[in-house]
């Protein structure tokens, strides 16, 4: 997939770097994601010392995945779609 407005960026995670080419309009999202990952990693590293980077990465990944699932559940549009379908049906019946 070709990017329409590519931008080369380098993200830093601890001592590691990750060069990427992203859409220029998405740079902010990638930078914010970098901050979130580093913040959560540092949090778990300080809260659970001597667990190792792999365990901190696992904790951080779980943390971010749980946050994502909560957001997905909070923004479930199915009830809205059902309510709209009921309203449309009511309007259609009124017009008949």
TITORVO-566383 format. One record per residue (C-alpha): x, y, z; residue in three letters. Coordinates in steps of 0.05 Angstrom, whole numbers, plus 5000, padded with zeros to 4 digits. Example, Ala and Ser with C-alpha at 12.3 -4.5 7.8 and 13.67 -1.06 7.14 Angstrom:
2
@c1->5246; c2->4910; c3->5156; type->ALA
@c1->5273; c2->4979; c3->5143; type->SER
//
This chain:
96
@c1->5000; c2->5000; c3->5000; type->UNK
@c1->5030; c2->5066; c3->4979; type->UNK
@c1->5025; c2->5124; c3->5027; type->UNK
@c1->4997; c2->5188; c3->4998; type->UNK
@c1->5038; c2->5234; c3->5042; type->UNK
@c1->5095; c2->5193; c3->5073; type->UNK
@c1->5138; c2->5215; c3->5130; type->UNK
@c1->5199; c2->5179; c3->5158; type->UNK
@c1->5200; c2->5178; c3->5234; type->UNK
@c1->5240; c2->5141; c3->5287; type->UNK
@c1->5205; c2->5119; c3->5350; type->UNK
@c1->5246; c2->5104; c3->5412; type->UNK
@c1->5227; c2->5050; c3->5462; type->UNK
@c1->5277; c2->5047; c3->5519; type->UNK
@c1->5344; c2->5036; c3->5485; type->UNK
@c1->5312; c2->5010; c3->5421; type->UNK
@c1->5292; c2->5050; c3->5360; type->UNK
@c1->5241; c2->5034; c3->5307; type->UNK
@c1->5246; c2->5071; c3->5241; type->UNK
@c1->5179; c2->5076; c3->5205; type->UNK
@c1->5147; c2->5109; c3->5146; type->UNK
@c1->5077; c2->5134; c3->5164; type->UNK
@c1->5025; c2->5181; c3->5136; type->UNK
@c1->5044; c2->5252; c3->5155; type->UNK
@c1->4974; c2->5261; c3->5184; type->UNK
@c1->4985; c2->5201; c3->5230; type->UNK
@c1->5051; c2->5224; c3->5260; type->UNK
@c1->5018; c2->5253; c3->5322; type->UNK
@c1->4983; c2->5187; c3->5335; type->UNK
@c1->5048; c2->5148; c3->5329; type->UNK
@c1->5084; c2->5197; c3->5375; type->UNK
@c1->5028; c2->5192; c3->5427; type->UNK
@c1->5029; c2->5116; c3->5422; type->UNK
@c1->5105; c2->5118; c3->5433; type->UNK
@c1->5093; c2->5160; c3->5496; type->UNK
@c1->5039; c2->5113; c3->5521; type->UNK
@c1->5082; c2->5051; c3->5511; type->UNK
@c1->5142; c2->5082; c3->5546; type->UNK
@c1->5098; c2->5108; c3->5603; type->UNK
@c1->5064; c2->5041; c3->5616; type->UNK
@c1->5130; c2->5003; c3->5609; type->UNK
@c1->5162; c2->5050; c3->5661; type->UNK
@c1->5102; c2->5043; c3->5707; type->UNK
@c1->5106; c2->4967; c3->5708; type->UNK
@c1->5182; c2->4967; c3->5713; type->UNK
@c1->5178; c2->5011; c3->5775; type->UNK
@c1->5119; c2->4974; c3->5806; type->UNK
@c1->5146; c2->4904; c3->5794; type->UNK
@c1->5223; c2->4908; c3->5797; type->UNK
@c1->5267; c2->4852; c3->5773; type->UNK
@c1->5214; c2->4820; c3->5728; type->UNK
@c1->5251; c2->4831; c3->5662; type->UNK
@c1->5236; c2->4870; c3->5599; type->UNK
@c1->5195; c2->4813; c3->5569; type->UNK
@c1->5148; c2->4812; c3->5629; type->UNK
@c1->5141; c2->4888; c3->5627; type->UNK
@c1->5125; c2->4885; c3->5553; type->UNK
@c1->5072; c2->4833; c3->5567; type->UNK
@c1->5041; c2->4874; c3->5623; type->UNK
@c1->5042; c2->4936; c3->5580; type->UNK
@c1->5011; c2->4900; c3->5521; type->UNK
@c1->4955; c2->4873; c3->5565; type->UNK
@c1->4944; c2->4942; c3->5595; type->UNK
@c1->4937; c2->4974; c3->5526; type->UNK
@c1->4893; c2->4917; c3->5500; type->UNK
@c1->4846; c2->4923; c3->5560; type->UNK
@c1->4840; c2->4998; c3->5549; type->UNK
@c1->4824; c2->4986; c3->5476; type->UNK
@c1->4771; c2->4934; c3->5492; type->UNK
@c1->4739; c2->4982; c3->5543; type->UNK
@c1->4735; c2->5036; c3->5491; type->UNK
@c1->4706; c2->4988; c3->5440; type->UNK
@c1->4653; c2->4966; c3->5491; type->UNK
@c1->4636; c2->5038; c3->5510; type->UNK
@c1->4627; c2->5058; c3->5438; type->UNK
@c1->4584; c2->4999; c3->5419; type->UNK
@c1->4537; c2->5028; c3->5367; type->UNK
@c1->4489; c2->4969; c3->5364; type->UNK
@c1->4439; c2->4999; c3->5413; type->UNK
@c1->4439; c2->5064; c3->5373; type->UNK
@c1->4429; c2->5026; c3->5308; type->UNK
@c1->4370; c2->4988; c3->5338; type->UNK
@c1->4339; c2->5052; c3->5364; type->UNK
@c1->4347; c2->5085; c3->5296; type->UNK
@c1->4318; c2->5025; c3->5260; type->UNK
@c1->4257; c2->5028; c3->5307; type->UNK
@c1->4249; c2->5103; c3->5293; type->UNK
@c1->4255; c2->5093; c3->5218; type->UNK
@c1->4202; c2->5038; c3->5221; type->UNK
@c1->4156; c2->5084; c3->5262; type->UNK
@c1->4165; c2->5141; c3->5213; type->UNK
@c1->4151; c2->5094; c3->5154; type->UNK
@c1->4087; c2->5069; c3->5187; type->UNK
@c1->4065; c2->5140; c3->5200; type->UNK
@c1->4076; c2->5158; c3->5127; type->UNK
@c1->4035; c2->5100; c3->5101; type->UNK
//
